[in-house]
Amino acid sequence: MPEEVLFESEREHTRTEIAAYLRSVADALERGGDLTLSAGGESVTLTPPSRPTFEVKAEREGPTDAPGELSVEFELEWDEDGDGVDEPLEVG
C-alpha cells in the first residue's frame, strides 16, 4: 500500500519545547478532540479514534563498530474507516 505524507516537520528544539509539544498532543488526545499538527504554513487536522494503536520505538542507526544516531519514535495508527483496536493499552 503506498504511503502519502500528510504532514512532516523536522528541526531541532529544546527538550522543554519538545515536552510542551508532546503535552499539547496528550491534552488533545485526553479531551477526545481533533489533533492539529502545524509548522510554518503547513498544517493537518486528524481525528484519532477512541482506541488507536500506539507504538513506541527506540532505534540506533549506523555502523556496528562506531557511533551512530539514536532516535525515539512515537506513532499513533488507525484505519481511516474504523475506530481503533479493542485491545487494552499497556504503558511502561
VEXROLUM-832410 format. One record per residue (C-alpha): residue in one letter; x, y, z. Coordinates in nm, 4 decimals. Last residue first. Example, Ala and Ser with C-alpha at 12.3 -4.5 7.8 and 13.67 -1.06 7.14 Angstrom:
@rest = S&east = 1.3670&north = -0.1060&up = 0.7140
@rest = A&east = 1.2300&north = -0.4500&up = 0.7800
This chain:
@rest = G&east = 0.5505&north = 0.1105&up = 3.0664
@rest = V&east = 0.2033&north = 0.1565&up = 2.9322
@rest = E&east = -0.0224&north = -0.1227&up = 2.8090
@rest = L&east = -0.3372&north = -0.0180&up = 2.6257
@rest = P&east = -0.6101&north = -0.2819&up = 2.6345
@rest = E&east = -0.7195&north = -0.4261&up = 2.2991
@rest = D&east = -1.0308&north = -0.3269&up = 2.1043
@rest = V&east = -0.8499&north = -0.1616&up = 1.8165
@rest = G&east = -0.9156&north = 0.1709&up = 1.6505
@rest = D&east = -1.2498&north = 0.3183&up = 1.5402
@rest = G&east = -1.2537&north = 0.2260&up = 1.1733
@rest = D&east = -1.2787&north = 0.3828&up = 0.8251
@rest = E&east = -0.9472&north = 0.5684&up = 0.8247
@rest = D&east = -0.7786&north = 0.2760&up = 0.9929
@rest = W&east = -0.5690&north = 0.3688&up = 1.2961
@rest = E&east = -0.2112&north = 0.4443&up = 1.3946
@rest = L&east = -0.0473&north = 0.6554&up = 1.6621
@rest = E&east = 0.3314&north = 0.6602&up = 1.6492
@rest = F&east = 0.6036&north = 0.7666&up = 1.8912
@rest = E&east = 0.9633&north = 0.7395&up = 1.7734
@rest = V&east = 1.2805&north = 0.7549&up = 1.9804
@rest = S&east = 1.6072&north = 0.8027&up = 1.7953
@rest = L&east = 1.9772&north = 0.7310&up = 1.8260
@rest = E&east = 2.2342&north = 0.8100&up = 1.5563
@rest = G&east = 2.5547&north = 0.6131&up = 1.5226
@rest = P&east = 2.8878&north = 0.5880&up = 1.6971
@rest = A&east = 3.1212&north = 0.3257&up = 1.5524
@rest = D&east = 3.1585&north = -0.0548&up = 1.5348
@rest = T&east = 2.8002&north = -0.1501&up = 1.4446
@rest = P&east = 2.7770&north = 0.1186&up = 1.1769
@rest = G&east = 2.4777&north = 0.3491&up = 1.1834
@rest = E&east = 2.1222&north = 0.3708&up = 1.3063
@rest = R&east = 2.0111&north = 0.3108&up = 1.6652
@rest = E&east = 1.6398&north = 0.2812&up = 1.7310
@rest = A&east = 1.3889&north = 0.3238&up = 2.0119
@rest = K&east = 1.0252&north = 0.2524&up = 1.9171
@rest = V&east = 0.6951&north = 0.3394&up = 2.0804
@rest = E&east = 0.3757&north = 0.2289&up = 1.9064
@rest = F&east = 0.0191&north = 0.3264&up = 1.9944
@rest = T&east = -0.2744&north = 0.1632&up = 1.8104
@rest = P&east = -0.5771&north = 0.3918&up = 1.8199
@rest = R&east = -0.8551&north = 0.3405&up = 2.0759
@rest = S&east = -1.1001&north = 0.6359&up = 2.0970
@rest = P&east = -1.0437&north = 0.7220&up = 1.7323
@rest = P&east = -0.7925&north = 0.9859&up = 1.6244
@rest = T&east = -0.9393&north = 1.2869&up = 1.4421
@rest = L&east = -0.6731&north = 1.4464&up = 1.2249
@rest = T&east = -0.6022&north = 1.8097&up = 1.1389
@rest = V&east = -0.3158&north = 1.8975&up = 0.9055
@rest = S&east = -0.0999&north = 2.2064&up = 0.8912
@rest = E&east = 0.1611&north = 2.3742&up = 0.6744
@rest = G&east = 0.2431&north = 2.7454&up = 0.6642
@rest = G&east = 0.5225&north = 2.7225&up = 0.9189
@rest = A&east = 0.4632&north = 2.4149&up = 1.1304
@rest = S&east = 0.1288&north = 2.2639&up = 1.2191
@rest = L&east = -0.0221&north = 1.9444&up = 1.3575
@rest = T&east = -0.3861&north = 1.9615&up = 1.4612
@rest = L&east = -0.5260&north = 1.6718&up = 1.6662
@rest = D&east = -0.9020&north = 1.6697&up = 1.6950
@rest = G&east = -1.0676&north = 1.6220&up = 2.0292
@rest = G&east = -1.1016&north = 1.3359&up = 2.2721
@rest = R&east = -1.0007&north = 1.5609&up = 2.5621
@rest = E&east = -0.7237&north = 1.3132&up = 2.6534
@rest = L&east = -0.5957&north = 1.3086&up = 2.2963
@rest = A&east = -0.5850&north = 1.6892&up = 2.2809
@rest = D&east = -0.4025&north = 1.7029&up = 2.6160
@rest = A&east = -0.1503&north = 1.4402&up = 2.5032
@rest = V&east = -0.0774&north = 1.6379&up = 2.1837
@rest = S&east = -0.0313&north = 1.9554&up = 2.3920
@rest = R&east = 0.1983&north = 1.7651&up = 2.6300
@rest = L&east = 0.4055&north = 1.6348&up = 2.3375
@rest = Y&east = 0.4566&north = 1.9921&up = 2.2178
@rest = A&east = 0.5437&north = 2.1180&up = 2.5680
@rest = A&east = 0.7915&north = 1.8320&up = 2.6163
@rest = I&east = 0.9541&north = 1.9102&up = 2.2815
@rest = E&east = 0.9883&north = 2.2781&up = 2.3721
@rest = T&east = 1.1446&north = 2.1886&up = 2.7096
@rest = R&east = 1.3903&north = 1.9461&up = 2.5466
@rest = T&east = 1.4988&north = 2.2296&up = 2.3214
@rest = H&east = 1.4069&north = 2.2043&up = 1.9559
@rest = E&east = 1.5992&north = 2.0990&up = 1.6446
@rest = R&east = 1.4137&north = 2.0626&up = 1.3186
@rest = E&east = 1.1876&north = 1.8126&up = 1.1431
@rest = S&east = 0.8303&north = 1.8712&up = 1.0311
@rest = E&east = 0.6153&north = 1.6423&up = 0.8211
@rest = F&east = 0.2485&north = 1.6483&up = 0.7285
@rest = L&east = 0.0165&north = 1.4435&up = 0.5054
@rest = V&east = 0.2826&north = 1.2009&up = 0.3823
@rest = E&east = 0.1135&north = 0.9545&up = 0.1464
@rest = E&east = 0.2266&north = 0.5913&up = 0.1731
@rest = P&east = 0.1540&north = 0.3379&up = -0.0973
@rest = M&east = 0.0000&north = 0.0000&up = 0.0000
